[in-house]
């Protein structure tokens, strides 16, 4: 049985996706052959719920980013692939630091799996915790696999504020850190978001979903260990996903021979 109201809503979303620009009530009504009153009721309801807005203030409607934020949150909460969970456990054993698996949700990275270090002084996040995409190694790893247009759309929403000495304070600074991470072969955070916290992160694409895997801990331990941790991460990814995975599946990431990761790039 087809539920007409639901079908109309889905048709409307597909219409905007194909059209790619705002549309008026009259245009929508005419396109679908819907009564103007029914079209008005649908558009008004979506507007009041924050799913449509009028970008031109002339009675023309377009979907808001709320659709994207909800879709990202739903996708992020899906069960994690077994290979990703095995990778996290492998890295936890090798590094002794906290491991976080994250995915994008709106303007944040949401942690989907966390293995906390057993060290007394450690990074202690929780599953479900959110951190800014633009200010963290986890976020930069994820954003590195987005298109330039997708990154630009997110970064235009960012209110830049200083979290720590390493926080990027402009769109250009974020892009610079992402480019540096791709060239280096891994993404680095040093007091970017949490003061005295360091992190090494890699992007992974599994089942068409973009994840970040991050090793994080106090800068007192991470500062001199980052290159060795990056080497261990490349090695662990090769074991779980194959030796050519990072080179062939992760867009733009430099994958130098593992022995060169122990020296600054």
Residue frames as qw, qx, qy, qz and C-alpha x, y, z in Angstrom:
[[0.000, 0.888, 0.460, 0.000, 0.00, 0.00, 0.00],
 [0.419, 0.341, 0.000, 0.842, 1.34, 3.42, -0.98],
 [0.234, -0.733, -0.422, 0.479, 1.02, 6.19, 1.62],
 [0.406, 0.774, 0.282, 0.395, 0.38, 9.23, -0.55],
 [0.208, -0.974, 0.083, -0.033, 1.69, 11.87, 1.88],
 [0.661, -0.507, 0.435, 0.340, 4.98, 10.01, 2.30],
 [0.675, 0.330, 0.478, 0.455, 5.31, 9.46, -1.43],
 [0.210, 0.931, 0.175, 0.242, 4.72, 13.18, -2.06],
 [0.406, -0.865, 0.260, 0.142, 7.43, 14.12, 0.42],
 [0.706, -0.224, 0.526, 0.419, 9.95, 11.75, -1.19],
 [0.538, 0.622, 0.419, 0.386, 9.00, 13.01, -4.66],
 [0.018, -0.997, -0.028, -0.071, 9.58, 16.58, -3.48],
 [0.537, -0.679, 0.408, 0.291, 13.08, 15.81, -2.13],
 [0.678, 0.104, 0.567, 0.457, 14.03, 14.06, -5.38],
 [0.340, 0.855, 0.321, 0.223, 12.65, 17.04, -7.31],
 [0.180, -0.962, 0.189, 0.080, 14.93, 19.47, -5.47],
 [0.661, -0.399, 0.525, 0.358, 17.90, 17.12, -5.89],
 [0.607, 0.379, 0.542, 0.440, 17.38, 17.02, -9.65],
 [0.182, 0.930, 0.252, 0.195, 16.51, 20.72, -9.98],
 [0.670, -0.053, -0.158, 0.723, 19.36, 22.04, -7.84],
 [0.069, 0.199, -0.044, 0.977, 17.78, 25.44, -7.22],
 [0.241, 0.250, 0.594, -0.726, 14.81, 27.00, -5.37],
 [0.091, -0.337, -0.771, -0.533, 11.27, 26.55, -6.63],
 [0.335, -0.138, 0.159, -0.918, 8.02, 28.41, -6.01],
 [0.503, 0.167, 0.716, -0.454, 4.76, 26.97, -4.76],
 [0.673, 0.547, 0.015, -0.497, 3.28, 27.42, -8.25],
 [0.392, 0.553, -0.707, -0.200, 6.19, 25.63, -9.93],
 [0.131, -0.168, 0.950, -0.229, 5.97, 22.68, -7.53],
 [0.573, 0.317, 0.533, -0.535, 2.20, 22.46, -7.80],
 [0.642, 0.591, -0.204, -0.444, 2.32, 22.55, -11.58],
 [0.206, 0.498, -0.837, -0.099, 5.19, 20.06, -11.83],
 [0.095, -0.025, 0.971, -0.218, 3.42, 17.38, -9.78],
 [0.375, -0.345, -0.607, -0.609, -0.19, 18.29, -10.58],
 [0.296, -0.354, -0.746, 0.481, -0.89, 18.79, -6.89],
 [0.133, -0.877, -0.409, -0.214, -3.64, 21.13, -5.65],
 [0.219, 0.640, -0.259, 0.689, -2.17, 24.46, -4.54],
 [0.594, -0.646, 0.146, -0.457, -3.70, 24.05, -1.08],
 [0.972, -0.211, 0.003, 0.106, -2.06, 20.64, -0.55],
 [0.680, 0.413, -0.161, 0.585, 1.26, 21.94, -1.89],
 [0.098, -0.730, 0.203, -0.645, 1.07, 24.94, 0.44],
 [0.795, -0.541, 0.098, -0.256, 0.35, 22.71, 3.44],
 [0.947, 0.012, -0.059, 0.317, 3.33, 20.45, 2.65],
 [0.480, 0.524, -0.165, 0.684, 5.75, 23.33, 2.10],
 [0.321, -0.735, 0.142, -0.581, 4.54, 25.18, 5.19],
 [0.901, -0.428, 0.026, -0.066, 4.94, 22.11, 7.39],
 [0.852, 0.143, -0.079, 0.498, 8.47, 21.48, 6.15],
 [0.213, 0.668, -0.131, 0.700, 9.30, 25.14, 6.64],
 [0.547, -0.704, 0.114, -0.438, 8.04, 25.22, 10.23],
 [0.944, -0.303, 0.076, 0.104, 10.06, 22.08, 11.02],
 [0.265, -0.793, 0.433, 0.335, 13.24, 23.66, 9.62],
 [0.703, 0.043, 0.636, 0.315, 13.53, 21.47, 6.52],
 [0.433, 0.618, 0.400, 0.520, 12.79, 24.20, 3.96],
 [0.200, -0.637, -0.153, 0.729, 13.69, 27.88, 3.79],
 [0.457, 0.838, 0.290, 0.074, 13.26, 30.77, 1.36],
 [0.648, -0.219, 0.123, 0.719, 16.76, 31.80, 0.25],
 [0.236, 0.303, 0.336, 0.860, 15.52, 34.55, -2.06],
 [0.068, 0.384, 0.512, -0.766, 12.71, 35.84, 0.19],
 [0.374, 0.217, -0.307, -0.848, 10.36, 35.75, -2.81],
 [0.822, 0.073, 0.260, -0.502, 8.23, 32.74, -2.05],
 [0.753, 0.407, -0.512, -0.073, 10.74, 30.26, -3.51],
 [0.793, -0.509, 0.283, -0.177, 11.72, 27.28, -1.39],
 [0.596, 0.488, -0.628, 0.107, 14.80, 25.11, -1.00],
 [0.863, -0.362, -0.340, 0.094, 15.83, 22.34, 1.46],
 [0.259, -0.876, 0.360, -0.192, 17.96, 23.35, 4.46],
 [0.342, 0.486, -0.787, 0.163, 21.16, 21.55, 5.58],
 [0.607, -0.294, 0.541, -0.502, 19.09, 19.82, 8.26],
 [0.945, 0.226, -0.074, -0.226, 18.48, 16.98, 5.82],
 [0.609, 0.524, -0.539, 0.251, 22.23, 16.43, 5.49],
 [0.161, -0.506, 0.646, -0.548, 22.84, 16.63, 9.24],
 [0.808, -0.120, 0.355, -0.455, 20.18, 14.01, 9.96],
 [0.909, 0.354, -0.204, -0.077, 21.38, 11.72, 7.18],
 [0.382, 0.578, -0.625, 0.361, 24.97, 11.92, 8.42],
 [0.412, -0.400, 0.608, -0.548, 23.90, 11.13, 11.98],
 [0.920, 0.064, 0.166, -0.349, 21.86, 8.11, 10.82],
 [0.803, 0.466, -0.360, 0.093, 24.70, 6.78, 8.68],
 [0.115, 0.615, -0.639, 0.447, 27.26, 7.37, 11.42],
 [0.589, -0.323, 0.533, -0.514, 25.25, 5.29, 13.88],
 [0.902, 0.202, -0.281, -0.258, 25.18, 2.21, 11.64],
 [0.895, -0.374, 0.206, 0.127, 27.02, -0.89, 12.94],
 [0.003, -0.807, 0.536, 0.249, 30.78, -0.73, 12.44],
 [0.828, 0.367, -0.413, -0.094, 32.48, -3.18, 10.08],
 [0.912, -0.387, 0.018, 0.131, 34.34, -5.99, 11.84],
 [0.741, 0.307, -0.063, 0.594, 37.61, -5.12, 10.11],
 [0.018, 0.745, -0.112, 0.657, 37.47, -1.62, 11.58],
 [0.712, -0.643, 0.103, -0.263, 36.91, -2.98, 15.08],
 [0.939, -0.081, -0.001, 0.333, 39.82, -5.40, 14.67],
 [0.483, 0.563, -0.096, 0.664, 42.01, -2.51, 13.52],
 [0.313, -0.785, 0.126, -0.519, 41.09, -0.49, 16.61],
 [0.877, -0.470, 0.097, -0.020, 41.98, -3.38, 18.92],
 [0.842, 0.223, -0.023, 0.490, 45.27, -3.94, 17.08],
 [0.245, 0.679, -0.122, 0.681, 46.24, -0.28, 17.44],
 [0.568, -0.737, 0.093, -0.355, 45.26, -0.21, 21.11],
 [0.938, -0.276, 0.062, 0.203, 47.59, -3.12, 21.83],
 [0.721, 0.332, 0.009, 0.608, 50.47, -1.66, 19.82],
 [0.144, 0.672, -0.052, 0.725, 50.26, 1.98, 20.93],
 [0.389, -0.303, -0.664, 0.563, 49.02, 1.73, 24.51],
 [0.088, 0.102, 0.107, -0.985, 47.06, 4.93, 23.85],
 [0.474, 0.442, 0.553, -0.523, 43.35, 5.64, 23.41],
 [0.144, 0.077, 0.758, 0.631, 41.82, 4.66, 20.06],
 [0.387, 0.494, 0.372, -0.684, 38.80, 6.48, 18.58],
 [0.239, 0.258, 0.770, 0.532, 36.82, 5.49, 15.50],
 [0.171, 0.532, 0.305, -0.771, 34.76, 8.40, 14.22],
 [0.292, 0.459, 0.670, 0.505, 32.46, 9.53, 11.43],
 [0.014, -0.118, -0.054, -0.991, 31.02, 12.86, 10.37],
 [0.094, -0.651, -0.750, 0.063, 27.72, 14.06, 11.83],
 [0.010, 0.976, 0.218, -0.028, 26.85, 17.60, 10.82],
 [0.248, 0.867, -0.328, 0.280, 29.83, 19.82, 11.67],
 [0.524, -0.621, 0.544, -0.211, 31.23, 17.30, 14.15],
 [0.475, 0.232, -0.849, -0.021, 33.05, 14.02, 14.36],
 [0.772, -0.398, 0.168, -0.467, 31.05, 11.59, 16.47],
 [0.023, -0.430, 0.898, -0.090, 32.96, 8.77, 18.16],
 [0.830, -0.004, -0.303, -0.469, 31.43, 5.40, 17.27],
 [0.928, -0.180, -0.278, 0.171, 33.96, 3.21, 19.06],
 [0.057, -0.836, 0.423, -0.345, 36.46, 4.06, 21.80],
 [0.886, -0.164, -0.345, 0.264, 39.14, 1.89, 23.39],
 [0.225, -0.938, 0.180, -0.191, 40.63, 3.80, 26.29],
 [0.454, 0.509, -0.630, 0.373, 44.29, 3.56, 27.25],
 [0.776, -0.460, -0.418, 0.111, 45.11, 1.76, 30.46],
 [0.425, 0.229, -0.306, 0.821, 47.60, 4.48, 31.41],
 [0.219, -0.583, -0.571, 0.535, 46.69, 6.48, 34.50],
 [0.107, 0.629, -0.035, -0.770, 47.05, 9.73, 32.55],
 [0.320, 0.193, 0.813, 0.446, 45.15, 9.27, 29.31],
 [0.334, 0.003, -0.274, -0.902, 42.63, 10.69, 26.87],
 [0.152, 0.211, 0.919, -0.298, 39.23, 9.51, 28.10],
 [0.414, 0.061, -0.258, -0.871, 36.49, 10.21, 25.53],
 [0.511, 0.161, 0.766, -0.355, 33.22, 8.29, 25.35],
 [0.187, 0.296, 0.812, 0.466, 31.22, 6.71, 22.54],
 [0.033, 0.817, 0.567, 0.098, 28.83, 9.35, 21.21],
 [0.296, -0.707, -0.023, 0.642, 31.11, 12.25, 22.10],
 [0.539, 0.761, 0.260, 0.249, 31.40, 14.94, 19.42],
 [0.438, -0.529, 0.157, 0.710, 34.39, 17.06, 18.46],
 [0.376, 0.782, -0.030, -0.497, 34.68, 19.70, 15.71],
 [0.860, 0.387, 0.245, 0.223, 35.49, 18.46, 12.22],
 [0.419, 0.857, -0.089, 0.287, 37.49, 21.55, 11.35],
 [0.193, -0.844, 0.412, -0.284, 39.75, 21.58, 14.43],
 [0.747, -0.386, 0.532, -0.104, 40.85, 17.97, 14.89],
 [0.047, -0.390, 0.850, 0.350, 43.03, 15.33, 13.26],
 [0.375, 0.290, 0.876, -0.092, 39.99, 13.03, 13.14],
 [0.405, 0.762, 0.317, -0.394, 37.98, 15.69, 11.33],
 [0.157, 0.723, -0.471, -0.480, 40.76, 16.55, 8.91],
 [0.242, -0.148, 0.934, 0.219, 41.18, 12.87, 8.02],
 [0.405, 0.526, 0.734, -0.142, 37.49, 12.60, 7.18],
 [0.294, 0.848, 0.100, -0.429, 37.31, 15.92, 5.33],
 [0.143, -0.534, 0.657, 0.513, 40.35, 14.98, 3.23],
 [0.253, 0.144, 0.916, 0.275, 38.11, 12.46, 1.44],
 [0.308, 0.739, 0.489, -0.346, 35.38, 14.99, 0.69],
 [0.478, 0.606, 0.325, 0.546, 35.10, 17.07, -2.44],
 [0.265, 0.065, -0.135, 0.953, 36.31, 20.67, -2.30],
 [0.333, -0.431, -0.302, -0.782, 32.69, 21.83, -2.57],
 [0.702, -0.504, -0.498, -0.070, 31.62, 19.71, 0.40],
 [0.577, -0.234, -0.345, 0.702, 34.47, 21.03, 2.54],
 [0.080, 0.220, 0.059, 0.971, 33.74, 24.61, 1.51],
 [0.479, -0.529, -0.427, -0.555, 30.06, 24.24, 2.41],
 [0.711, -0.505, -0.440, 0.213, 30.94, 23.03, 5.90],
 [0.528, -0.122, -0.196, 0.817, 33.74, 25.51, 6.56],
 [0.060, -0.459, -0.203, -0.863, 31.48, 28.44, 5.70],
 [0.606, -0.627, -0.375, -0.313, 29.39, 27.49, 8.75],
 [0.721, -0.206, -0.428, 0.504, 32.32, 27.36, 11.16],
 [0.213, -0.947, 0.066, -0.231, 32.74, 29.97, 13.87],
 [0.707, 0.303, -0.447, 0.456, 36.49, 29.90, 14.46],
 [0.479, -0.820, 0.160, -0.267, 37.56, 30.03, 18.08],
 [0.293, 0.578, -0.714, 0.265, 40.82, 29.25, 19.79],
 [0.908, -0.348, -0.166, -0.165, 40.74, 25.90, 21.60],
 [0.802, -0.436, 0.189, 0.363, 44.48, 25.38, 21.90],
 [0.196, -0.686, 0.389, 0.583, 47.79, 26.46, 20.42],
 [0.263, -0.087, 0.812, 0.514, 47.30, 24.28, 17.33],
 [0.408, 0.612, 0.614, -0.286, 43.74, 25.33, 16.46],
 [0.298, 0.243, 0.493, 0.780, 43.35, 26.39, 12.81],
 [0.027, 0.553, 0.406, -0.727, 41.73, 29.84, 12.85],
 [0.391, 0.518, -0.191, -0.736, 40.61, 30.25, 9.25],
 [0.898, 0.356, 0.153, -0.207, 39.33, 28.26, 6.28],
 [0.539, 0.707, -0.452, 0.072, 42.76, 28.57, 4.69],
 [0.188, -0.557, 0.751, -0.301, 44.45, 27.22, 7.83],
 [0.807, 0.008, 0.509, -0.298, 42.14, 24.18, 7.86],
 [0.828, 0.552, -0.051, -0.079, 42.86, 23.51, 4.19],
 [0.240, 0.738, -0.608, 0.168, 46.59, 23.88, 4.84],
 [0.458, -0.384, 0.745, -0.297, 46.47, 21.30, 7.63],
 [0.877, 0.245, 0.344, -0.227, 44.49, 18.89, 5.44],
 [0.668, 0.690, -0.279, 0.009, 46.96, 19.27, 2.56],
 [0.020, -0.665, 0.708, -0.237, 49.88, 18.76, 4.93],
 [0.690, -0.178, 0.631, -0.306, 48.27, 15.60, 6.30],
 [0.881, 0.438, 0.113, -0.140, 47.70, 14.14, 2.84],
 [0.487, 0.736, -0.449, 0.135, 51.29, 14.86, 1.86],
 [0.260, -0.568, 0.711, -0.325, 52.65, 13.52, 5.16],
 [0.486, 0.026, -0.858, -0.167, 50.58, 10.35, 4.92],
 [0.399, -0.488, -0.736, 0.248, 48.74, 10.90, 8.23],
 [0.141, -0.778, -0.176, -0.587, 46.91, 13.65, 10.07],
 [0.492, -0.026, -0.537, 0.685, 48.28, 15.33, 13.16],
 [0.325, -0.836, -0.218, -0.384, 46.74, 17.19, 16.08],
 [0.546, -0.036, -0.463, 0.697, 48.87, 18.92, 18.72],
 [0.058, -0.445, -0.461, 0.766, 46.71, 20.91, 21.15],
 [0.042, -0.241, -0.550, -0.799, 44.33, 21.63, 18.27],
 [0.489, -0.530, -0.435, -0.539, 41.13, 21.10, 20.24],
 [0.749, -0.644, -0.154, 0.013, 42.12, 19.89, 23.70],
 [0.011, 0.873, -0.452, 0.185, 45.10, 21.54, 25.34],
 [0.253, -0.539, 0.797, -0.098, 48.08, 19.17, 25.76],
 [0.808, 0.157, 0.547, -0.154, 46.36, 16.43, 23.73],
 [0.100, 0.504, -0.659, -0.549, 47.99, 14.91, 20.66],
 [0.795, 0.252, 0.487, -0.257, 46.54, 12.68, 17.99],
 [0.021, -0.326, 0.758, 0.564, 47.48, 10.77, 14.84],
 [0.648, 0.375, 0.470, -0.467, 44.65, 9.94, 12.46],
 [0.100, -0.105, 0.795, 0.588, 44.01, 8.13, 9.19],
 [0.643, 0.224, 0.023, -0.732, 40.92, 8.16, 6.96],
 [0.218, -0.021, 0.965, 0.143, 39.38, 4.83, 6.00],
 [0.595, 0.156, -0.193, -0.765, 36.59, 4.10, 3.55],
 [0.094, -0.005, 0.992, -0.078, 34.70, 0.92, 4.39],
 [0.159, 0.541, 0.826, 0.005, 31.39, -0.09, 2.80],
 [0.172, 0.630, 0.363, 0.665, 31.23, 3.35, 1.13],
 [0.404, -0.892, -0.197, -0.049, 31.42, 5.13, 4.51],
 [0.404, 0.615, -0.362, 0.573, 34.23, 7.47, 5.52],
 [0.734, -0.639, -0.207, 0.105, 35.72, 6.90, 8.97],
 [0.170, 0.767, -0.502, 0.361, 38.63, 8.26, 10.93],
 [0.883, -0.310, -0.291, 0.198, 40.80, 6.07, 13.14],
 [0.060, 0.836, -0.280, 0.468, 42.78, 8.06, 15.67],
 [0.735, -0.216, -0.457, 0.452, 45.42, 7.27, 18.26],
 [0.078, -0.807, 0.023, -0.585, 45.34, 9.98, 20.94],
 [0.728, -0.428, -0.390, 0.366, 47.05, 10.73, 24.22],
 [0.299, -0.898, -0.019, 0.321, 48.82, 13.39, 26.28],
 [0.483, 0.838, -0.227, 0.109, 51.36, 15.46, 24.36],
 [0.370, -0.721, 0.582, -0.065, 53.98, 14.48, 26.92],
 [0.680, -0.102, 0.717, 0.118, 53.91, 10.98, 25.39],
 [0.681, 0.611, 0.403, 0.016, 52.59, 11.67, 21.89],
 [0.137, 0.924, -0.207, -0.291, 54.97, 14.44, 20.87],
 [0.060, -0.611, 0.750, 0.246, 57.99, 12.23, 20.21],
 [0.471, 0.022, 0.881, -0.024, 55.96, 9.11, 19.35],
 [0.587, 0.554, 0.170, -0.565, 53.78, 10.38, 16.50],
 [0.427, 0.563, -0.596, -0.381, 55.98, 9.16, 13.66],
 [0.010, -0.157, 0.985, -0.076, 56.29, 5.69, 15.17],
 [0.450, 0.340, 0.655, -0.503, 52.53, 5.61, 15.78],
 [0.558, 0.589, -0.153, -0.564, 51.90, 6.63, 12.16],
 [0.258, 0.406, -0.852, -0.207, 54.13, 3.79, 11.02],
 [0.194, 0.062, 0.936, -0.287, 52.24, 1.33, 13.23],
 [0.527, 0.472, 0.364, -0.606, 48.93, 2.62, 11.84],
 [0.510, 0.541, -0.475, -0.472, 50.00, 2.17, 8.21],
 [0.126, 0.262, -0.957, 0.006, 51.25, -1.30, 9.11],
 [0.328, 0.198, 0.801, -0.461, 48.02, -2.22, 10.92],
 [0.588, 0.519, 0.064, -0.617, 45.84, -1.00, 8.05],
 [0.402, 0.465, -0.717, -0.329, 47.90, -3.11, 5.64],
 [0.051, -0.077, 0.978, -0.187, 47.30, -6.18, 7.81],
 [0.385, 0.368, 0.672, -0.515, 43.54, -5.65, 8.06],
 [0.541, 0.690, 0.201, -0.437, 42.74, -4.27, 4.60],
 [0.836, 0.394, 0.219, 0.311, 45.66, -5.26, 2.38],
 [0.578, -0.296, 0.115, 0.752, 49.04, -3.78, 1.55],
 [0.223, 0.246, 0.403, 0.853, 47.72, -1.55, -1.25],
 [0.091, -0.733, -0.671, 0.062, 44.62, -0.27, 0.55],
 [0.175, -0.773, -0.145, 0.592, 45.78, 3.22, 1.55],
 [0.213, -0.300, 0.497, 0.786, 47.45, 3.78, -1.81],
 [0.010, -0.208, -0.777, -0.594, 44.47, 2.74, -3.93],
 [0.209, -0.636, -0.737, -0.090, 41.39, 3.49, -1.81],
 [0.280, -0.771, -0.295, 0.489, 42.22, 6.71, 0.06],
 [0.452, 0.803, 0.222, 0.318, 42.18, 9.73, -2.22],
 [0.181, 0.892, -0.171, 0.378, 45.32, 11.85, -2.31],
 [0.682, -0.690, 0.242, -0.019, 47.07, 10.23, 0.65],
 [0.365, 0.669, -0.643, 0.074, 50.83, 9.83, 0.33],
 [0.939, -0.314, 0.110, -0.088, 51.91, 6.35, 1.37],
 [0.237, 0.747, -0.617, 0.074, 55.70, 6.42, 1.66],
 [0.693, 0.074, -0.699, 0.160, 57.65, 3.28, 2.60],
 [0.656, -0.687, -0.304, -0.070, 56.98, 2.56, 6.26],
 [0.716, -0.225, -0.185, 0.634, 60.60, 3.09, 7.28],
 [0.244, 0.363, 0.069, 0.897, 60.43, 6.76, 6.17],
 [0.405, -0.735, -0.357, -0.410, 57.54, 7.49, 8.56],
 [0.703, -0.509, -0.302, 0.393, 59.91, 7.43, 11.49],
 [0.395, -0.143, 0.029, 0.907, 61.54, 10.66, 10.33],
 [0.205, 0.673, 0.309, -0.640, 59.73, 14.04, 10.08],
 [0.464, 0.428, 0.589, 0.504, 58.34, 14.85, 6.62]]
